Amino acid sequence: MRYFLRFSYFGKAYHGWQRQPNAITIQEVLESAISTMLRTPIEIMGAGRTDAGVHAKELFGHFDCSPIADPTEFVQRLNSFLPEDIAVQELLAVHHEAHARFDAVERTYEYWVVQQKNPFLTDYAHQINLPLNLEAMNEAAQILMEYDDFECFSRSNTDVKTFLCTIKNARWEMKDEKLVFTITADRFLRNMVRAIVGTLVAIGLGKLEVNDMHTIIQSKDRGKAGASVPAKGLYLTRVVYPNSIFT
């Protein structure tokens, strides 16, 4: 049978999602724990590939195995095998052709910024001490939804076949003591959100004008966009699938 696993993690200790030969990753830890539990090698296909240090409040992966009689017990047991910074919330039976990556129709990220030193948010948010023009940043964020080619925000020398993405929402808002950027799209390119945030921050600091966003996107040149912000402030918060894939 094929199952979807819903899980979350704090990414500081990991070199991203995808298994690598010389670095610890989320995929490696999860696969090892499930393989140990089920006493058979298990491979997990994730809904996306978060970079080193990036966090996920919600991510899905799929794997195949013999039928699991009690999903709730499976989740409880699996969590006992996992370190404190990785947690599984749910095991869901899906149709045999369901795919965690290709069937996802929407993904949402948040980026957290703090504007004064806070020891409780040091590892959770990016600190920017200078004043930011939130109105200008939101005006520029709206420009993103006028375009669908975001090559200018993609990591250089990437192997993707298309730079097309449909951004459905992009906005900044204050949440308690954090300035939070939320962005939703059907898909994202490698490093895309951190590059977008870096560009919007440059606009908020007055280093770029709001209308420069048009020029940057149209250039398709990563060098024209702002510098990527640190990974520690980035969170994958939601992945949406059609109901038809679940049994």
C-alpha positions in Angstrom: 0.0 0.0 0.0 1.0 3.6 -0.4 0.9 6.0 2.5 1.3 9.8 3.0 3.2 10.8 6.1 2.6 14.3 7.5 5.4 15.6 9.6 7.3 18.7 10.8 10.8 19.6 11.8 13.2 22.3 13.1 15.9 22.3 10.5 18.9 23.8 12.3 20.7 20.5 12.7 20.1 19.2 9.2 21.5 19.8 5.8 18.0 20.1 4.3 15.5 17.4 3.3 17.2 15.4 0.6 19.5 12.5 1.5 23.2 13.3 0.9 26.3 11.2 1.2 28.3 13.3 3.7 25.7 15.2 5.7 22.7 14.4 8.0 19.3 15.1 6.4 15.6 14.9 7.4 15.0 12.2 4.7 17.8 10.0 6.0 16.5 10.2 9.6 12.9 9.4 8.7 13.8 6.6 6.3 16.1 5.0 8.9 13.4 5.2 11.7 10.6 3.7 9.5 12.9 1.0 8.1 13.9 0.0 11.6 10.2 -0.1 12.7 9.0 -2.1 9.8 12.2 -4.2 9.5 12.4 -3.5 5.8 14.2 -0.8 3.7 11.8 2.2 3.1 12.3 5.1 0.8 10.3 8.3 1.2 9.5 10.8 -1.6 9.1 14.2 -0.1 6.7 17.0 -1.3 9.7 19.3 -1.7 13.3 19.8 -1.0 14.0 22.3 1.8 17.5 23.7 2.0 20.0 23.4 4.9 18.6 25.1 8.0 15.1 25.6 6.7 12.2 24.4 8.8 8.9 22.8 8.0 5.7 23.1 10.1 4.0 20.8 7.6 5.6 18.6 5.0 4.4 15.3 3.4 6.2 12.3 2.0 5.0 9.1 0.5 6.2 5.5 0.9 5.1 2.0 0.1 4.8 -0.9 2.5 2.6 -3.7 3.7 -0.8 -2.6 5.1 -0.5 -0.8 8.5 -3.3 -2.0 10.8 -3.3 1.0 13.2 -2.1 4.3 11.8 -2.4 6.1 15.2 -0.2 3.5 16.9 2.3 3.7 14.0 2.6 7.5 14.4 3.1 7.1 18.2 5.8 4.4 17.8 7.6 6.3 15.0 7.8 9.5 17.1 9.6 7.4 19.8 12.3 6.5 17.2 12.8 10.1 16.1 14.9 13.0 17.6 13.1 15.9 19.3 13.4 18.2 16.3 11.4 15.9 14.0 7.7 15.0 14.7 5.2 13.0 12.8 1.5 14.0 13.0 -0.4 11.7 10.7 -0.3 8.6 8.5 -2.8 8.7 5.6 -3.7 5.9 3.2 -3.7 7.1 -0.4 -4.3 5.6 -3.9 -1.3 3.6 -5.2 -0.5 6.2 -7.8 -0.6 9.2 -5.5 2.6 11.3 -5.4 3.7 13.6 -2.5 5.6 15.9 -4.9 3.7 15.9 -8.1 0.1 15.8 -6.7 0.6 18.9 -4.5 -1.4 21.8 -5.8 -0.4 24.5 -3.4 2.5 25.3 -1.0 2.8 28.1 1.5 6.0 29.4 3.2 6.5 32.0 5.9 9.6 34.0 6.6 10.1 35.5 10.0 12.0 38.8 10.7 12.6 40.5 14.1 13.7 44.0 14.5 15.4 43.9 17.8 17.5 41.3 19.6 15.4 38.5 21.2 17.2 35.5 22.7 14.1 33.4 22.3 14.0 33.9 18.5 17.7 33.8 17.7 17.4 30.5 15.9 13.9 31.1 14.6 14.0 34.4 12.8 16.3 36.8 10.9 17.2 40.0 12.8 17.1 43.3 10.9 17.8 46.3 13.1 17.2 49.1 10.6 13.6 50.5 10.0 11.7 48.8 7.2 9.0 50.4 5.0 6.3 47.8 5.3 3.9 49.6 2.9 6.6 49.6 0.2 7.4 45.9 0.8 3.7 44.9 0.5 3.3 47.1 -2.7 6.3 45.3 -4.2 5.0 41.9 -3.1 1.8 42.5 -5.0 3.8 42.9 -8.2 4.9 39.3 -7.9 1.4 38.1 -8.8 1.6 39.9 -12.2 4.2 37.5 -13.4 4.7 33.8 -13.8 8.4 33.5 -14.8 10.7 33.8 -11.8 14.1 32.8 -13.1 15.5 35.9 -11.4 14.9 34.4 -8.0 16.1 30.9 -8.8 19.4 29.4 -7.7 22.0 29.7 -10.5 22.9 26.6 -12.4 19.8 24.8 -11.4 18.5 21.8 -13.4 14.8 22.7 -13.5 13.1 22.6 -16.8 10.8 25.6 -16.2 10.9 28.7 -14.1 7.1 29.1 -14.3 5.2 29.4 -11.0 1.7 30.8 -10.1 1.9 32.9 -7.0 -1.5 33.2 -5.4 -0.7 35.3 -2.3 2.2 37.3 -1.0 2.0 39.7 1.9 3.9 41.1 5.0 2.2 41.5 8.4 3.1 42.0 12.0 2.4 39.0 14.2 3.3 39.8 17.8 6.9 40.8 17.8 7.6 39.2 14.4 7.3 40.7 10.9 6.0 37.7 8.9 6.1 37.3 5.1 3.6 34.7 3.8 3.7 33.4 0.2 1.6 30.8 -1.5 2.1 29.3 -5.0 1.6 26.1 -6.9 5.3 25.4 -6.9 8.6 27.1 -5.9 12.1 27.2 -7.3 15.2 26.4 -5.3 16.1 29.4 -3.1 13.1 31.3 -4.6 11.5 32.5 -1.3 14.7 33.6 0.3 15.7 35.5 -2.8 12.2 37.2 -2.9 12.4 38.1 0.7 15.9 39.5 0.3 14.7 41.7 -2.6 11.7 42.9 -0.6 13.9 43.7 2.3 16.1 45.8 0.1 13.0 47.7 -1.0 12.0 48.1 2.6 15.4 49.5 3.5 15.2 52.0 0.6 18.0 50.3 -1.4 15.6 49.6 -4.2 12.4 51.2 -5.4 9.1 49.4 -5.6 9.0 49.6 -9.4 12.4 48.0 -9.5 10.6 44.7 -8.9 9.3 44.8 -12.5 12.8 45.3 -13.9 14.2 42.5 -11.8 11.6 40.0 -12.7 11.7 40.9 -16.4 15.6 40.6 -16.4 15.5 36.9 -15.5 18.9 37.6 -14.0 19.6 36.4 -10.4 22.3 39.0 -10.1 19.7 41.8 -10.4 17.6 40.5 -7.4 18.5 41.0 -3.7 20.7 38.8 -1.7 19.1 35.7 -0.2 18.2 36.0 3.5 19.4 33.4 6.0 17.7 30.0 6.1 16.8 30.1 9.8 13.8 32.4 9.2 12.1 30.2 6.6 9.3 27.8 7.3 7.3 25.6 4.9 3.9 25.9 6.6 1.3 24.2 4.4 1.0 21.7 1.5 -2.4 21.1 -0.2 -3.5 18.0 -2.1 -6.8 17.2 -3.9 -9.1 15.0 -1.8 -9.3 12.5 -4.7 -5.9 11.0 -3.8 -6.9 9.8 -0.4 -8.7 6.5 0.2 
